Structures are given as structure tokens and as C-alpha cells.
């Protein structure tokens, strides 16, 4: 069994999971209209850390000048997660660190920090591992928007192989001029708060965050722990940036993780839900094709924006905690369904007793990933 033993969410809503959960439960978001930031001429909506907040937080555990803002955020998240468990032997040759990110230190390209490999993702992963004393070589997963799920799948498979006993997965991204202008060139950003699956959705919002989940391999069935049951990655190779119009990759990823399982036991699908016309339409079609027409669906983009490499980890952790509180969190921004096939999305928090959910993501290049999680006994 691959069991979750600790986690963290660090975002503009708070530096621990509980603070984030309580804020989201109340419908609070840190999405704000950014005007003139980084010299970007067009305004954009994003959830960003206030100036100096990350630096000040890191000053309590290390020397900020030695690390980039991205690296500080990764370290803060992992440190907070580790503080909630005594089961991790950090220096063991059987402990693995997996870093999920799409851009890493990309902001270094605009600063004096650039050079000597600082912009390389592996460089940051090594620095984070070295900070904690991890002795094994860290793994970097960078596969567009699905990175956070891919990293968890890598961790799950590494543990199942028997080579590792513990896997620390941290997903993180910070925003920059390069990222914002890139999304603007696709006409993908909205200057209003995003409205997932809504008829009036106009595009996505961006966000900054880090999130950590720690998994361990165990032979005992612990009904108190969330378990990573199965994971799959599928690529439909539809387009460099546009998703398949039939939801082919998402459908195939879900079908792979649900092979042999009773669909009726899945009580929630936490989807990507970026609020772009094509993504939400594609996911709605894929959900219908798999048989989840009436299954509750939600997305967290209305609270955090699209946090890129952090999204898959953050949204998994938040969903686990919500279900622990017997809640399906509301899809913030949703009012009227705007997809060709209906999805069971609600703008209100809903009660539930489910302990089984699917996490779904899709990204550039036609990549798609899905994972099945459960808590309790056998499915």
C-alpha cells in the first residue's frame, strides 16, 4: 500500500494546509487584477504572494540570499510537511525527493541570479535535497500542467518497486513576465476571475504556490490513511497547446486507472477546470464518455488560479482534506453550465461520505494524467 503520511499547502491563502482549507471552505480567493507588474502591458488576474512574504517566511529557517524565491518556496513547503511526521528518515538511501515544476527558476533569466546553471531544474532540485540532507539523487518531473500528477505517479511506482520506502513529492511554480506573456500570446488569460465550466468563461488565471505530499510504502492496510491506488499518463498528441476535442487523452487516462473498479464507488472527480473554452469542454466530454455524467465534479482554479507544477499536488492534498471533513468543495466562479454535455458541478459546498476520488489533469502537447485515491478498506 502507498500511504500518505503528511502534506502541506503553501499559498497566498496560508503557509499550512489547515489555513488553506479553511479559506477555501469559506470561498476565499487571493486572485487579484495585476496591472503593470513586471512591465507586462496587459492587465491579468492572478493569485500571487505579496512582496517579501516568502523571503520573510524563509528567514525563520534559513538564509534567504542563498536561495531563489522558487527554491525558498519549495523548502518552506517540504519543511512544513516534515514537521507533521516523525516517520521519515531523511538521510536514508531509501528516501526519495521528487520535484514537480514547469518553469522552476525561469525568473532567473531576468535577474543576476542567472548563470552557473541556476536556471536548470535539476540544479534547484539538488539544492532543495541538500538543504534537508536527502542523500539520494532527486527526480525532476516537468511535463506541462500534468507535472504534479506525473510526479506522484513516479513516486508511487518508485515505492512499489521496493527501491524506496519514502517519497517526498513537492510541486511548485512562481510566476514571471516570461510565463504571463507566454499565456497572453495564446489569448488564454482572463482579466476577470475565472469561471470554470461556466457559459461566460473567458480564460484562465495564474497562481503561485507550493505543495508537498509524503508517501510511504507499507504492508499493512491502514484505514486512517489516504492511499494512492493507481495512476496513468496518456498523450493524444492532438496539438502543441490545444486539447483533443473529444477528450481522448483524458478519457484514456481515466479508463486506465479505473480498469477493474466499480465506477459507482467514485464519489468525486477533481478536474483541471482551467476555464478556457477548449479545456472545460474537453473534460466534460471525457467525463461523459467514461460514465461520470452524474458524479460530482469540482475544480479549485477559482481559489488559486492555475499553479502549474504545483497544481496536481495542491489539488490532490486539498481534495483529501475536504473529503476528510465530508465536504465536496464548491467550484468558485461557476454559475451556469457552458459545456456541450452537462457536468455535475456546483457553486456551493456539498456534503459527502465518499472516500474515493479521481484526480484529473491535462496539459500542452496533448498530455493527460489521472490518479485514483481511496481511504479505508478494499474498493
C-alpha positions as CSV (number, residue, x, y, z in Angstrom):
1,X,0.0,0.0,0.0
2,X,1.2,3.5,-0.9
3,X,0.0,5.7,2.0
4,X,0.1,9.4,2.5
5,X,1.7,10.3,5.9
6,X,2.0,14.1,5.7
7,X,1.3,17.0,3.5
8,X,1.4,20.8,3.1
9,X,0.0,23.6,1.0
10,X,1.8,26.9,0.9
11,X,0.0,29.6,-1.0
12,X,-1.1,33.3,-0.7
13,X,-4.0,31.9,1.4
14,X,-1.7,30.5,4.0
15,X,1.5,28.6,4.7
16,X,-0.1,25.4,6.0
17,X,-2.8,23.0,4.8
18,X,-5.3,23.9,7.5
19,X,-5.2,27.6,6.7
20,X,-5.7,26.9,3.1
21,X,-8.6,24.5,3.7
22,X,-10.4,26.9,6.0
23,X,-10.0,29.8,3.5
24,X,-11.3,27.7,0.5
25,X,-14.2,26.3,2.6
26,X,-15.3,30.0,3.1
27,X,-15.0,30.7,-0.6
28,X,-11.9,33.0,-0.2
29,X,-9.6,33.6,-3.1
30,X,-6.4,35.6,-3.5
31,X,-7.0,36.2,-7.2
32,X,-6.3,39.9,-7.9
33,X,-6.1,42.0,-11.1
34,X,-2.4,42.8,-11.7
35,X,-1.7,45.9,-13.6
36,X,1.8,46.9,-14.8
37,X,3.5,44.1,-12.9
38,X,6.9,43.1,-14.4
39,X,6.3,45.6,-17.2
40,X,3.5,43.5,-18.7
41,X,1.3,45.9,-20.7
42,X,-1.9,44.0,-20.4
43,X,-3.6,43.5,-17.0
44,X,-4.0,39.9,-15.9
45,X,-5.7,38.2,-13.0
46,X,-3.5,36.1,-10.7
47,X,-3.0,34.8,-7.2
48,X,0.5,36.0,-6.2
49,X,2.4,36.2,-2.9
50,X,2.7,39.7,-1.5
51,X,6.2,41.2,-1.9
52,X,8.6,39.9,0.8
53,X,6.3,37.3,2.3
54,X,8.2,34.3,1.0
55,X,11.5,35.9,2.0
56,X,10.3,36.7,5.5
57,X,8.9,33.2,6.0
58,X,12.1,31.6,4.8
59,X,14.2,33.8,7.1
60,X,12.9,31.8,10.1
61,X,14.6,28.6,8.8
62,X,17.5,29.7,6.6
63,X,19.4,32.4,4.8
64,X,17.1,33.8,2.0
65,X,20.0,35.2,0.0
66,X,21.3,31.7,-0.7
67,X,18.2,30.6,-2.5
68,X,15.9,31.8,-5.2
69,X,12.3,32.6,-4.4
70,X,11.3,29.4,-6.1
71,X,13.7,27.3,-4.0
72,X,12.6,29.1,-0.8
73,X,9.0,28.2,-1.5
74,X,9.9,24.5,-2.2
75,X,11.9,24.3,1.1
76,X,9.2,26.0,3.1
77,X,6.6,23.5,1.9
78,X,8.7,20.4,2.4
79,X,9.7,21.6,5.9
80,X,6.1,22.2,7.0
81,X,5.1,18.8,5.7
82,X,8.0,17.1,7.5
83,X,7.0,18.8,10.8
84,X,3.8,16.7,10.8
85,X,5.5,13.3,10.8
86,X,8.3,11.6,12.6
87,X,8.3,8.6,10.2
88,X,10.8,10.0,7.6
89,X,14.4,9.0,7.8
90,X,15.6,11.9,5.6
91,X,19.2,10.7,5.1
92,X,18.2,7.1,4.3
93,X,19.2,5.7,0.9
94,X,15.6,4.6,0.6
95,X,14.2,8.2,0.8
96,X,13.4,9.9,-2.5
97,X,12.7,13.6,-3.3
98,X,10.6,14.3,-6.4
99,X,10.2,17.9,-7.7
100,X,7.3,18.8,-9.9
101,X,7.6,22.1,-11.7
102,X,7.0,23.5,-15.2
103,X,9.3,26.6,-15.1
104,X,11.4,26.4,-11.9
105,X,13.8,29.3,-11.7
106,X,12.6,30.8,-15.0
107,X,12.5,34.3,-13.4
108,X,16.3,33.9,-13.0
109,X,16.6,34.7,-16.8
110,X,15.6,38.2,-15.9
111,X,17.9,38.6,-12.9
112,X,21.5,38.5,-11.7
113,X,20.8,35.0,-10.3
114,X,21.0,33.7,-13.9
115,X,24.2,31.8,-14.6
116,X,26.2,28.8,-13.4
117,X,23.2,26.6,-14.1
118,X,20.8,28.3,-11.7
119,X,18.0,28.2,-14.3
120,X,18.3,24.4,-14.6
121,X,15.6,22.5,-12.9
122,X,18.0,19.8,-11.7
123,X,20.1,22.5,-10.0
124,X,17.1,23.6,-7.9
125,X,16.2,20.0,-7.0
126,X,19.7,19.3,-5.8
127,X,19.7,22.5,-3.7
128,X,16.4,21.6,-2.1
129,X,17.5,18.0,-1.4
130,X,20.8,19.2,0.0
131,X,19.0,21.6,2.4
132,X,17.2,18.7,4.1
133,X,20.1,16.2,3.8
134,X,18.5,13.9,1.3
135,X,21.3,11.6,0.1
136,X,19.7,10.1,-3.0
137,X,19.5,11.8,-6.4
138,X,16.3,13.8,-6.7
139,X,14.0,13.3,-9.6
140,X,12.6,16.3,-11.6
141,X,9.3,15.9,-13.4
142,X,8.4,18.7,-15.8
143,X,5.5,17.8,-18.1
144,X,3.5,20.9,-18.5
145,X,0.3,21.1,-16.5
146,X,0.2,17.5,-15.5
147,X,3.6,17.6,-13.8
148,X,2.1,17.3,-10.3
149,X,0.2,14.1,-11.1
150,X,3.2,12.7,-13.1
151,X,5.4,13.3,-10.0
152,X,3.1,11.4,-7.8
153,X,2.9,8.6,-10.2
154,X,6.7,8.5,-10.4
155,X,6.8,8.4,-6.6
156,X,4.1,5.7,-6.4
157,X,6.0,3.5,-8.9
158,X,9.3,4.1,-7.2
159,X,7.9,2.9,-3.9
160,X,6.2,-0.1,-5.5
161,X,9.5,-1.1,-7.0
162,X,10.9,-1.6,-3.5
163,X,13.9,0.6,-4.1
164,X,12.5,3.3,-1.8
165,X,10.5,3.3,1.4
166,X,9.6,7.0,1.4
167,X,8.9,9.6,-1.3
168,X,8.6,13.3,-0.8
169,X,6.8,15.0,-3.6
170,X,6.9,18.8,-3.9
171,X,5.2,20.7,-6.6
172,X,6.0,24.4,-7.1
173,X,5.9,27.3,-9.5
174,X,6.3,31.1,-9.2
175,X,5.0,33.5,-11.9
176,X,7.1,35.8,-14.0
177,X,7.0,38.1,-17.0
178,X,8.0,35.2,-19.3
179,X,5.1,33.0,-18.1
180,X,2.5,35.7,-18.2
181,X,3.3,37.0,-21.6
182,X,3.5,33.4,-22.9
183,X,0.0,32.7,-21.8
184,X,-1.2,36.1,-23.1
185,X,0.3,35.2,-26.6
186,X,-2.2,32.2,-26.6
187,X,-5.0,34.6,-25.7
188,X,-5.6,32.2,-22.8
189,X,-5.7,34.6,-19.8
190,X,-8.8,36.4,-18.5
191,X,-8.7,39.8,-16.9
192,X,-11.7,38.7,-14.7
193,X,-11.8,36.0,-12.1
194,X,-12.0,32.6,-13.8
195,X,-15.4,30.8,-14.2
196,X,-14.8,27.1,-14.7
197,X,-17.3,25.3,-16.9
198,X,-19.4,28.4,-17.0
199,X,-21.1,29.7,-20.1
200,X,-19.4,33.0,-19.6
201,X,-15.9,31.7,-19.0
202,X,-13.2,33.8,-20.7
203,X,-9.9,32.1,-19.9
204,X,-7.6,31.1,-17.0
205,X,-6.0,32.9,-14.1
206,X,-2.4,32.1,-13.0
207,X,-1.2,31.4,-9.5
208,X,1.8,30.8,-7.2
209,X,2.0,28.0,-4.7
210,X,4.0,25.1,-3.4
211,X,2.5,21.8,-2.1
212,X,4.1,18.7,-0.7
213,X,2.8,15.2,-0.2
214,X,4.8,12.5,1.5
215,X,4.1,8.8,0.7
216,X,5.4,5.7,2.3
217,X,5.2,2.0,1.3
218,X,3.6,-0.2,3.9
219,X,2.4,-3.7,4.1
220,X,-0.5,-3.0,6.5
221,X,-3.9,-1.8,5.5
222,X,-4.4,1.5,7.4
223,X,-7.9,2.7,7.1
224,X,-6.8,6.1,8.5
225,X,-4.5,6.9,5.6
226,X,-5.2,8.1,2.1
227,X,-3.8,5.7,-0.5
228,X,-2.5,6.2,-4.0
229,X,-4.2,3.3,-5.8
230,X,-3.4,3.7,-9.4
231,X,-2.1,6.3,-11.9
232,X,-1.8,6.7,-15.6
233,X,-0.4,9.1,-18.2
234,X,-1.7,9.2,-21.7
235,X,-0.9,11.5,-24.6
236,X,-3.3,12.1,-27.5
237,X,-0.7,14.2,-29.4
238,X,-3.6,16.5,-30.6
239,X,-1.8,19.8,-30.7
240,X,1.1,21.7,-29.1
241,X,-1.3,23.7,-27.0
242,X,-4.9,22.7,-27.8
243,X,-6.6,19.7,-26.1
244,X,-8.4,17.0,-28.0
245,X,-11.9,18.0,-28.9
246,X,-13.1,14.5,-28.0
247,X,-11.3,14.4,-24.6
248,X,-9.4,11.3,-25.9
249,X,-6.4,11.5,-23.7
250,X,-8.3,12.3,-20.5
251,X,-10.7,9.5,-21.2
252,X,-7.9,7.0,-21.8
253,X,-6.1,8.1,-18.7
254,X,-9.2,7.7,-16.5
255,X,-10.1,4.4,-18.2
256,X,-6.6,3.1,-17.4
257,X,-6.7,3.9,-13.7
258,X,-10.3,2.7,-13.3
259,X,-9.7,-0.7,-15.0
260,X,-11.5,-3.3,-12.9
261,X,-13.0,-0.8,-10.4
262,X,-16.7,0.0,-9.9
263,X,-17.3,3.5,-11.2
264,X,-20.2,3.8,-8.7
265,X,-17.7,3.9,-5.9
266,X,-16.0,7.0,-7.2
267,X,-17.7,9.9,-5.3
268,X,-15.8,12.8,-6.8
269,X,-13.6,13.8,-9.8
270,X,-11.4,16.8,-9.1
271,X,-10.6,18.0,-12.6
272,X,-8.3,20.5,-14.2
273,X,-11.0,23.1,-14.9
274,X,-8.9,25.9,-16.2
275,X,-11.8,28.0,-17.5
276,X,-10.6,28.1,-21.1
277,X,-13.3,27.2,-23.7
278,X,-11.5,24.1,-25.0
279,X,-10.2,22.6,-21.8
280,X,-13.5,22.6,-19.9
281,X,-15.4,21.3,-23.0
282,X,-12.9,18.5,-23.5
283,X,-13.0,17.4,-19.8
284,X,-16.8,17.5,-19.9
285,X,-16.8,15.2,-22.9
286,X,-14.3,12.8,-21.3
287,X,-16.3,12.6,-18.1
288,X,-19.4,11.8,-20.1
289,X,-17.6,9.2,-22.1
290,X,-16.3,7.4,-19.0
291,X,-19.7,7.4,-17.3
292,X,-19.3,10.2,-14.8
293,X,-22.2,12.3,-16.1
294,X,-23.8,12.4,-12.6
295,X,-20.7,12.0,-10.5
296,X,-19.8,15.2,-8.5
297,X,-17.1,17.2,-10.2
298,X,-15.1,20.2,-8.9
299,X,-12.1,22.3,-9.6
300,X,-10.0,24.6,-7.4
301,X,-8.8,27.1,-10.0
302,X,-11.2,29.8,-8.8
303,X,-9.3,29.9,-5.5
304,X,-5.7,29.5,-6.6
305,X,-5.6,30.2,-10.3
306,X,-3.5,27.8,-12.3
307,X,-0.5,27.0,-10.2
308,X,1.1,24.9,-12.9
309,X,3.7,22.4,-11.4
310,X,2.1,22.8,-8.0
311,X,-1.5,22.2,-9.2
312,X,-1.5,18.4,-9.3
313,X,-0.1,18.1,-5.8
314,X,-2.0,21.0,-4.2
315,X,-5.4,19.9,-5.6
316,X,-4.8,16.3,-4.5
317,X,-4.0,17.4,-1.0
318,X,-6.9,19.8,-0.8
319,X,-9.3,17.2,-2.0
320,X,-8.1,14.7,0.6
321,X,-8.6,17.2,3.4
322,X,-12.0,18.2,2.1
323,X,-13.2,14.6,2.0
324,X,-11.8,14.1,5.5
325,X,-14.3,16.8,6.5
326,X,-17.0,15.2,4.4
327,X,-17.2,18.1,2.0
328,X,-17.0,18.4,-1.8
329,X,-15.7,21.9,-2.2
330,X,-17.6,24.4,-4.4
331,X,-16.3,25.3,-7.8
332,X,-15.8,29.0,-7.3
333,X,-16.9,31.1,-10.3
334,X,-19.3,28.6,-11.7
335,X,-22.9,29.7,-12.3
336,X,-24.4,28.3,-15.5
337,X,-23.1,25.2,-17.3
338,X,-21.5,26.2,-20.6
339,X,-20.3,22.8,-22.0
340,X,-22.0,20.8,-24.7
341,X,-22.6,17.9,-22.2
342,X,-23.6,18.6,-18.6
343,X,-21.2,18.1,-15.7
344,X,-22.2,17.8,-12.1
345,X,-20.6,21.0,-10.9
346,X,-21.8,23.1,-8.1
347,X,-21.1,26.7,-6.9
348,X,-21.8,25.6,-3.3
349,X,-20.0,23.2,-0.9
350,X,-21.7,19.8,-0.8
351,X,-21.9,17.1,1.9
352,X,-20.4,13.7,1.1
353,X,-19.4,10.5,2.7
354,X,-17.2,9.3,-0.2
355,X,-13.6,8.1,0.4
356,X,-12.8,7.5,-3.2
357,X,-11.9,10.1,-5.8
358,X,-10.1,10.6,-9.1
359,X,-7.8,13.5,-9.8
360,X,-7.5,14.5,-13.5
361,X,-5.2,16.9,-15.3
362,X,-4.4,17.8,-18.9
363,X,-1.7,20.0,-20.5
364,X,0.2,21.3,-23.5
365,X,1.3,18.8,-26.1
366,X,-1.7,16.6,-25.6
367,X,-0.6,15.2,-22.2
368,X,-3.1,13.9,-19.7
369,X,-2.9,12.2,-16.3
370,X,-5.2,10.6,-13.8
371,X,-4.9,9.1,-10.4
372,X,-7.2,7.1,-8.2
373,X,-7.1,7.6,-4.5
374,X,-9.0,6.0,-1.6
375,X,-9.2,5.9,2.1
376,X,-10.3,2.9,4.1
377,X,-10.8,-0.7,3.2
378,X,-10.9,-2.5,-0.1
379,X,-12.6,-0.9,-3.1
